[in-house]
């Protein structure tokens, strides 16, 4: 599971930095693998946790609809990440990702860049997720 997550994060960071997009061909296979692995390993108890994990990124859709700070690819990336872990692990990833995004935005602003410049959110998402999963030994499925 960590290998899938690592490949997903590396691919998303690369495409977001180079092309400014996070491609479905990267995100959806990782999400499908996460769903199948969680269902296989958790039995009937996996379903409620999986549904909760998958719903959390959906809370960001209103911000995307308003055009405020997050793009659809970022939400899909968070969805794929959520499929790979329990809600108790995903929630700290989500929080740290947005803290890292805020820090990056402040640094861009201090550097004198345009306030409306877009920030490749895959970078702070990968940072927040990496800290929780790889830095603290946070559990995946």
C-alpha positions as CSV (number, residue, x, y, z in Angstrom):
1,X,0.0,0.0,0.0
2,X,2.9,2.4,0.8
3,X,4.3,1.7,-2.6
4,X,1.1,2.7,-4.3
5,X,0.9,5.8,-2.2
6,X,4.5,6.7,-2.9
7,X,4.0,6.3,-6.7
8,X,0.8,8.3,-6.6
9,X,2.4,11.2,-4.7
10,X,5.5,11.3,-6.9
11,X,3.5,11.2,-10.1
12,X,1.1,13.9,-8.9
13,X,3.9,16.2,-7.7
14,X,5.7,15.8,-11.0
15,X,2.6,16.4,-13.3
16,X,1.4,19.3,-11.1
17,X,4.8,21.0,-11.2
18,X,5.4,20.4,-14.9
19,X,1.9,20.6,-16.4
20,X,-0.2,22.2,-13.7
21,X,-2.5,19.2,-13.7
22,X,-3.1,15.9,-11.9
23,X,-4.2,13.4,-14.4
24,X,-7.1,10.9,-13.9
25,X,-4.9,8.1,-15.4
26,X,-2.7,8.5,-12.3
27,X,-5.4,9.0,-9.6
28,X,-8.2,6.5,-10.5
29,X,-6.1,3.3,-10.6
30,X,-4.6,4.2,-7.2
31,X,-8.1,4.8,-5.8
32,X,-9.4,1.5,-7.2
33,X,-6.4,-0.4,-5.8
34,X,-7.0,1.2,-2.4
35,X,-10.7,0.4,-2.4
36,X,-10.0,-3.3,-3.4
37,X,-7.2,-3.7,-0.9
38,X,-9.1,-2.2,1.9
39,X,-12.2,-4.3,1.2
40,X,-10.0,-7.4,1.0
41,X,-8.1,-6.8,4.2
42,X,-10.8,-5.4,6.4
43,X,-13.8,-7.5,5.7
44,X,-17.2,-6.1,6.6
45,X,-15.7,-3.6,8.9
46,X,-13.8,-2.0,6.1
47,X,-16.9,-0.6,4.4
48,X,-17.9,2.1,7.0
49,X,-14.3,3.4,7.3
50,X,-13.9,3.4,3.6
51,X,-17.0,5.4,3.1
52,X,-16.0,7.9,5.7
53,X,-12.5,8.2,4.2
54,X,-13.9,8.7,0.7
55,X,-16.4,11.3,1.9
56,X,-13.9,13.6,3.6
57,X,-12.4,15.0,0.3
58,X,-15.9,15.6,-0.9
59,X,-16.2,18.3,1.8
60,X,-13.8,20.4,-0.3
61,X,-16.1,20.5,-3.4
62,X,-17.8,23.8,-2.4
63,X,-14.4,25.5,-2.4
64,X,-13.7,24.1,-5.8
65,X,-17.1,25.2,-7.1
66,X,-16.4,28.8,-5.8
67,X,-13.0,28.8,-7.4
68,X,-11.3,29.3,-4.1
69,X,-7.9,27.7,-3.5
70,X,-8.4,24.1,-4.7
71,X,-8.8,22.5,-8.1
72,X,-10.6,19.4,-9.1
73,X,-7.4,17.4,-9.6
74,X,-6.4,18.2,-6.0
75,X,-9.7,16.9,-4.7
76,X,-9.3,13.7,-6.8
77,X,-5.8,13.3,-5.5
78,X,-7.0,13.6,-1.9
79,X,-9.8,11.1,-2.8
80,X,-7.3,8.5,-4.0
81,X,-5.1,9.1,-0.9
82,X,-8.2,8.6,1.3
83,X,-9.0,5.3,-0.4
84,X,-5.6,4.0,0.7
85,X,-6.0,4.7,4.4
86,X,-8.3,4.7,7.4
87,X,-10.1,8.0,8.3
88,X,-8.0,8.3,11.5
89,X,-4.9,8.4,9.3
90,X,-6.3,10.4,6.5
91,X,-7.6,13.3,8.6
92,X,-4.2,14.3,9.9
93,X,-2.9,14.0,6.3
94,X,-5.6,16.4,5.2
95,X,-4.9,18.9,8.0
96,X,-1.1,18.8,7.5
97,X,-1.5,19.2,3.7
98,X,-3.5,22.4,4.1
99,X,-1.1,23.7,6.8
100,X,1.8,23.0,4.3
101,X,-0.3,24.7,1.5
102,X,-0.8,27.8,3.7
103,X,2.9,28.0,4.5
104,X,3.7,27.7,0.8
105,X,1.2,30.4,-0.1
106,X,2.8,32.7,2.5
107,X,6.3,32.1,1.2
108,X,5.1,32.8,-2.4
109,X,3.4,36.0,-1.1
110,X,6.6,37.1,0.8
111,X,8.7,36.4,-2.3
112,X,6.6,39.0,-4.1
113,X,4.8,36.8,-6.4
114,X,1.2,37.5,-7.6
115,X,-1.3,36.9,-4.9
116,X,-3.5,35.2,-7.4
117,X,-0.8,32.9,-8.7
118,X,-1.8,29.3,-8.4
119,X,0.2,27.0,-6.1
120,X,0.7,23.4,-7.2
121,X,-1.2,21.8,-4.3
122,X,0.2,18.3,-5.0
123,X,3.4,19.5,-3.3
124,X,1.9,20.3,0.1
125,X,-0.5,17.4,-0.2
126,X,2.5,15.1,-0.7
127,X,4.3,16.8,2.2
128,X,1.4,16.5,4.6
129,X,0.7,12.9,3.7
130,X,4.4,12.0,3.7
131,X,4.9,13.3,7.2
132,X,2.0,11.4,8.6
133,X,2.5,8.1,6.7
134,X,6.2,7.8,6.2
135,X,7.5,10.1,9.0
136,X,5.4,8.8,11.9
137,X,4.8,5.3,10.6
138,X,1.1,6.0,10.3
139,X,-0.9,3.0,9.3
140,X,-2.2,2.2,5.9
141,X,-4.6,-0.6,5.3
